[in-house]
Amino acid sequence: MTAAPALPRSASRSVIAGSARLVLLLCTPALLAAQGRKTTKEIGRTSIGTPTAVLVEPGTVSRAGTVVTAAVRVALVPPLKHPKGELKSSRTIGMYDCAKRVVATKESWYYLDEAGTKEGMHRQVKIPGFGPVSKGSVADVALTWLCAAKP
């Protein structure tokens, strides 16, 4: 048996680079789809207005002293009227101060669908300010759960 002829060094680099590009092209759609799907965990229900499930994205939870930062999602029942259409769900990144029992919003998105894929409005707070929470609100449910959770 004879061995396959060796490729010149430049040709082998070209084959490796082409293979790497092919792998990247095949894997990119799956990676993007996985990034788009955020896992959530139901942490309670509001008791103000229509009881609504409050969800947290566990991968977003971080702690710095007594302040917990996390992304919280909720369906808006009834939907909010907006020029782009009805806003049906929201995602908010908030800071929850467990020692003082106050909350600050850093950024929020409002979506035209319950799945949270069609953005209707986005707000980013330049200087977040902490304030009190109303009993039974989304912020109250999140604050209670996040501050009771073990790091």
N, C-alpha and C positions, 0 to 999 in steps of 0.2 A: 504494500500500500504506500502511496505517496502522500505526503502532507500537502495541504492546500498552500498555494503560494502566499507568502507574506505580503501584506499591503504596505505601500509606502507610508511613512509616518503621517504625512498630511492627509492621506486618504482615510486612515483609521480615525483621525481626529474628526474628520467630516462625518463619518458614519456615526461616531459617538454623539456628536452635536445634533445630528439629524434624529437619532433615537431619543435624545433628551427632549427635543422639541415635540416629538410625537407623544411621548409620555405626558408632557405638560399640556398639550392640546386635548388629550383624552381625559385627563384628570381635572382640568380647570372647571368644567361645568358642574361636576360633582362637588368640588370644594366650594364653589359659589353657592350652590343650593344648600349645602350644609351650613354655611355661614348665615344664610337668610332665615333658616329655621332656628329660632331661639327657643330653648326649652323654658317652660314656665311651671310654677308650682302654686296651686291655690293655697292662700294663707288665711282666708276668712271671707266674710261677706259684710257689706255695708249695712247699716241699719237706718240710714237716712234716705228718704225717698224710696225708690224701688230697690229692694235688696239685690246687690250685684256682687258677683265673685271678684275678689281682688287677687291678682296673680303677681308673683315676684319672679324675676329672672335670676336663678341662683348663681349663675356665672358672673353677675354684675355686683354681687354683694362684697363690700370691703369695709374694713373697720380701721378707724384712726382715733384712739382714745375712746371717748364715749360717743363719737359720731359714727353712724353707719351710713354708707352711701349705697344705694341700690336702684335698679330700674323696676318700676311697678307698672302693671298693665291692668286696664279695666274696660269693660264694655260700657258705653254711654247709653243709659236707659232713662228716659227717651233720648233719641239722638238729638244733637245740637244743630240748629239751623246755621248754615254757612253759605256764602256766595258760591262756593265750589260744589255744594251739595250737603247732604246730612253727614255730620261727623258721628261715626258709630263706635269708635273705640279710641283709647289714648294710651300712650306710654310716657311715663315721667321718670326722669332721673332726679331723685331727691336725696337730701342729707337729713338724717334723722338723729337728733341729739337725745340719747337715752337718759342722760342725767337731768336735763332741763325739760324734757318732754315737749320739744318744739321741732318744727320741720322747716326746711328751706328747699325750694325747687331750683334745680340747676338748668334743666332743659326739659321740654315736653313736645310731643308730637301728637297730632290728632289725625285720625284716619277715616277715610270714607267707607271703609269696610271693617267688619268685626275681626278679621284675620290680621289686621294691621299691616297691610301691604301697599295700600294706595294712600299716600300722604295727602292730607287736605290742608294742614296748617302745622307750622313748626315755630316754636318760641325758644329762645335761648336767653337766660337771665344773665345780664352782665355782672351784677354784684348780688348774689343770692343773699336774702335776708331771712333770718329765722323768725317764725311766728307760731302762735298757738294752733292747735288742731281742734276741730269740732268732734264731739263724741259720736262715734258711729260712721265717720267719714272714711274715705279711702285712705287719707293720711293717718287717721287714728288706727285703722286696721293694720296698716303697714308698720307704723311705729310700735304698736303693741307686739306684733309678731317678731320684727327684726330685733327688738331690744330683749325679747325673751329667748331668742335663738342663741345657741352656744356658738362661739367663733370657730 
